[in-house]
Amino acid sequence: MTNKFIAHITFEAKTALKIGSKNADFLQDSPIQKDWNGLPMILGTSLTGVLRKEFEDEIAKNIFGTGDLGSKTIISNALILNEKKEVTESLLLDSKKSDFLQKFIVLPIREHNAMNDKGVTIKNAKFDEEVIYKGTRFKFSIEMLNENVNDKNNFFQLLDLLSKDSFRIGAGSSKGFGQIKVIEITYDEFDVNSDEYVNLSSSLNINTKLSETHKIKEFDDEKYIKYKLILTPDDFFMFGSGFGDDEADMTPVFEDIVDYEKQDLIKEKVLIPASSVKGAISHRTTYHYNLINKNFIKENGENKAEVLETIFGSKKDKEKDSFKGNILISDVYLDKTSSKDTKVFDHVSIDRFTGGAIDSALFQEKTIASKETFTLEILINKEKVKEEVALESFEKALKDITTGMLSLGGATTKGHGIFSGKVLKNGVEI
């Protein structure tokens, strides 16, 4: 007699999600994975991959199998919830999609500079990434054989891992994507020879058939050092969108998010992209590391801060392969309540050829004028980043942000992007 656990998990995207499809697209360079209805979807193989790496090898082989051993676990695709908080498992024509689902046909685009094989920008080139809205909810199922006590423990550990603060789904976890929040987990145990199991539907809309609710336990990953930057803007800041509007030539980046209670999108949340913050911190960390180690260009001929690549990652070049960094950072979304929260500055427009002023021409720059305090969370894998000087340099860079010595965002040479605040390391101010 063999029993089987079945769980249904509902989660919400705390940041934008980047679930790549590797499909060709005429509108963006990196489109997301979509289902048969053209709606965002997360493949079960993607979920299996991120869950498998959370276990030690022997346990992972037992749960998920190997080349010679079949898997005890089946993980379904994660499908998007509609306004009724149900998944859509049938084929819908565009005309039959609800107004709420229609909002997921056109998704946010993140703009990046295109990079060459040397890690520098390509002139006049961009790289566009399609992402899934923050706030989007998905649902998927996990089925697992329960043959012994270890299987039962592993099953509940699998459910708990979804709520770990370092758990990320999809690509770009070091650029601000992939953080989730578990909303609900229901589960039950079935005898595979019983009529109840044989007649059980595979639909994800059968919560009433699963009698138990798993308590969601949010917890910190002990492998990571948890930093929190609690920041308040001194005056104006701007993370540029690369586009203009009817008021200014340069505007901040805004992004919509999903609200299931209102069954609508919340328009134009002010976005602080983690990728922009990470770039500034990386540059300043390199400065402090070279200063501490006295790696001055005049004396040594070059800056030697390769050890910092264990934090921020490295691009591929002729001498080494690329590898992912050991930093997890999340995007921040702020409220934009009205037009009074923005300030437009007028500047004299410059002729790029002569460097002089263009007659009767102005350049407008729109900034965010907010005093809203926000928290930026950063996780560093202490098992991979072991050099004390590297961590000391990183913490000095964080302190520079809170003292106004390191500005964030665009137009920092004009006085924008200065913040004050404090840095917490594992809950203790440093």
Residue pairs with C-beta under 8 A, 6 or more apart in sequence:
1 191
1 193
2 145
2 146
2 147
2 191
2 192
2 193
3 145
3 146
3 147
3 189
3 190
3 191
3 192
4 143
4 144
4 145
4 146
4 189
4 190
4 192
4 197
5 142
5 143
5 144
5 145
5 146
5 152
5 155
5 187
5 188
5 189
6 141
6 142
6 143
6 187
6 188
6 189
6 190
6 200
6 210
7 141
7 142
7 143
7 155
7 159
7 185
7 186
7 187
7 210
7 214
8 139
8 140
8 141
8 184
8 185
8 186
8 187
8 204
8 206
8 207
8 210
9 139
9 140
9 141
9 142
9 159
9 162
9 182
9 184
9 185
10 81
10 85
10 137
10 138
10 139
10 182
10 183
10 184
10 185
11 78
11 137
11 138
11 139
11 162
11 180
11 181
11 182
11 183
12 135
12 136
12 137
12 180
12 181
12 183
13 132
13 133
13 134
13 135
13 136
13 137
13 138
13 179
13 180
14 134
14 179
14 180
14 181
14 330
15 134
15 176
15 177
15 178
15 179
15 274
15 330
15 331
16 108
16 110
16 131
16 132
16 133
16 134
16 176
16 177
16 255
16 331
17 32
17 40
17 42
17 131
17 132
17 136
17 169
17 170
17 177
17 178
17 180
18 30
18 32
18 129
18 131
18 132
18 170
18 171
18 172
18 177
18 178
19 32
19 33
19 40
19 41
19 42
19 43
19 46
19 132
19 169
19 170
19 171
20 30
20 31
20 32
20 33
20 170
20 171
21 31
21 32
21 33
21 34
23 31
25 31
25 130
27 128
28 109
28 128
28 129
28 130
29 127
29 128
29 129
30 127
30 128
30 129
30 130
31 130
32 40
32 107
32 130
32 131
32 132
33 40
33 41
33 42
33 43
33 46
34 40
34 41
35 41
35 77
35 79
35 80
36 91
37 88
37 91
37 92
37 97
37 101
38 94
38 105
39 79
39 80
39 88
39 101
39 104
39 105
40 80
40 104
40 107
40 132
40 136
40 138
41 77
41 78
41 79
41 80
42 77
42 78
42 138
42 140
42 169
42 170
43 77
44 74
44 75
44 76
44 77
44 78
44 140
46 169
46 170
47 75
47 78
47 140
47 169
48 64
48 73
48 75
50 167
50 168
50 169
51 64
51 75
51 158
51 161
52 60
52 63
52 64
53 60
54 161
54 164
54 167
55 63
55 154
59 154
61 69
62 72
62 150
62 154
63 71
63 72
63 73
63 144
63 154
63 158
64 71
64 72
64 73
65 71
65 72
72 144
72 145
72 147
72 151
73 142
73 143
73 144
73 145
73 158
74 141
74 142
74 143
74 144
75 140
75 141
75 142
75 143
76 140
76 141
76 142
76 204
77 140
78 138
78 139
78 140
79 87
79 88
79 89
79 138
79 139
79 140
79 204
80 87
80 88
80 101
80 104
80 136
80 137
80 138
81 87
81 137
81 138
81 139
81 260
82 88
82 98
82 100
82 101
83 98
83 100
83 101
83 260
83 263
85 137
85 260
86 205
87 139
87 204
87 205
88 101
89 203
89 204
89 205
92 101
94 102
94 105
97 105
100 263
100 264
103 258
103 264
103 265
104 133
104 136
107 130
107 131
107 132
107 133
108 130
108 131
108 133
108 255
108 256
109 128
109 129
109 130
109 131
110 128
110 129
110 130
110 131
110 273
111 126
111 127
111 128
111 241
111 242
112 126
112 127
112 128
112 129
112 275
113 121
113 122
113 125
113 126
113 127
114 121
114 122
114 125
114 126
114 127
115 121
115 122
115 127
115 315
116 122
117 315
117 316
117 317
118 315
118 317
119 315
119 317
129 172
131 177
133 255
133 256
133 257
133 258
133 265
134 255
134 257
134 258
134 269
134 331
134 333
135 257
135 258
135 259
135 260
135 266
136 258
137 183
137 258
137 260
139 204
140 204
141 202
141 204
142 155
142 158
142 159
144 151
144 154
144 155
144 158
145 151
146 152
146 155
146 189
156 214
159 185
159 187
159 214
160 217
160 219
161 167
162 180
162 182
162 185
163 182
163 216
163 217
163 218
163 219
164 218
164 219
164 220
164 221
165 218
165 219
165 220
165 221
165 224
165 226
165 379
166 221
166 223
166 224
166 328
166 379
167 180
167 221
168 177
168 178
168 179
168 180
168 328
169 178
169 180
170 177
170 178
171 177
171 178
172 178
173 179
173 328
174 278
174 312
174 313
174 324
174 325
174 327
174 328
174 329
175 273
175 274
175 275
175 278
175 329
176 273
176 274
176 275
176 278
176 329
176 330
176 331
177 331
179 330
182 216
184 213
184 216
185 213
185 214
185 216
186 207
186 210
186 211
186 212
186 213
186 214
187 210
187 212
187 213
187 214
188 209
188 210
188 211
188 212
190 196
190 197
190 200
191 197
200 206
200 209
201 209
220 226
221 379
223 381
223 382
223 383
224 328
224 379
224 380
224 381
224 382
225 379
225 380
225 382
225 391
225 425
225 426
226 377
226 378
226 379
226 425
226 426
226 427
227 377
227 378
227 379
227 380
227 395
227 398
227 423
227 424
227 425
228 375
228 376
228 377
228 378
228 423
228 424
228 427
229 375
229 376
229 378
229 398
229 401
229 402
229 421
229 422
229 423
230 373
230 374
230 375
230 421
230 422
230 423
230 424
231 373
231 374
231 375
231 376
231 401
231 402
231 419
231 420
231 421
232 371
232 372
232 373
232 419
232 420
232 421
233 368
233 370
233 371
233 372
233 418
233 419
234 404
234 418
234 419
234 420
235 369
235 415
235 416
235 418
236 343
236 367
236 368
236 369
236 415
236 416
236 417
237 367
237 368
237 370
237 408
237 409
237 416
237 417
237 418
237 419
238 250
238 252
238 365
238 366
238 367
238 368
238 409
238 410
238 411
238 416
238 417
239 252
239 253
239 271
239 272
239 273
239 276
239 408
239 409
239 410
240 250
240 251
240 252
240 253
240 409
240 410
240 411
241 251
241 252
241 253
241 254
243 251
244 250
244 251
244 364
245 251
245 366
247 344
247 364
247 366
248 344
248 364
248 365
248 366
249 363
249 364
249 365
250 363
250 364
250 365
250 366
250 410
250 411
251 366
252 270
252 271
252 342
252 366
252 367
252 368
253 271
253 273
254 267
254 268
254 269
254 270
254 271
254 336
255 268
255 269
255 271
255 333
256 265
256 266
256 267
256 268
256 269
257 265
257 266
257 269
257 333
258 265
258 266
259 265
259 266
268 336
269 333
269 334
269 335
269 336
270 333
270 334
270 335
270 336
270 368
270 370
271 331
271 332
271 333
272 331
272 332
272 333
272 334
272 374
272 376
272 408
272 409
273 331
274 329
274 330
274 331
274 332
274 376
276 408
276 409
277 329
277 376
277 408
278 312
278 327
278 329
280 401
280 406
280 407
280 408
281 394
281 397
281 398
281 401
281 406
282 308
282 311
282 312
284 396
284 397
284 400
284 406
285 308
285 311
285 312
285 390
285 393
285 394
285 396
285 397
286 303
286 305
286 308
286 393
287 397
288 392
288 393
288 396
288 397
289 295
289 305
289 307
289 308
289 389
289 390
289 393
290 296
290 303
290 304
290 305
292 389
292 392
292 393
293 304
293 389
295 303
295 304
295 305
297 303
307 387
307 389
307 390
308 390
308 393
309 323
309 325
310 325
310 326
310 384
310 385
310 387
310 390
311 325
311 326
311 327
311 380
311 385
311 390
311 394
312 325
312 327
313 322
313 323
313 324
313 325
313 326
313 327
314 320
314 322
314 323
314 325
315 322
316 322
326 380
326 381
326 384
326 385
327 378
327 379
327 380
327 381
328 378
328 379
329 376
329 377
329 378
329 379
330 376
330 377
332 374
332 375
332 376
334 368
334 370
334 372
334 374
335 372
336 342
336 368
336 370
340 369
341 368
341 369
341 370
342 366
342 367
342 368
342 369
343 366
343 367
343 368
343 369
344 364
344 365
344 366
344 367
345 364
345 365
345 366
345 367
345 414
346 362
346 363
346 364
346 365
347 362
347 363
347 364
347 365
348 357
348 358
348 361
348 362
348 363
349 357
349 358
349 361
349 362
349 363
350 356
350 357
350 358
350 363
351 357
351 358
365 411
365 414
367 411
367 416
373 421
378 398
380 391
380 394
385 391
395 423
395 425
395 430
397 406
398 423
399 423
399 430
400 406
401 408
401 419
401 421
402 419
402 420
402 421
402 422
402 423
403 420
404 418
404 419
404 420
407 416
407 417
407 418
407 419
408 417
408 419
409 416
409 417
410 416
410 417
411 417
422 429
423 429
423 430
424 430
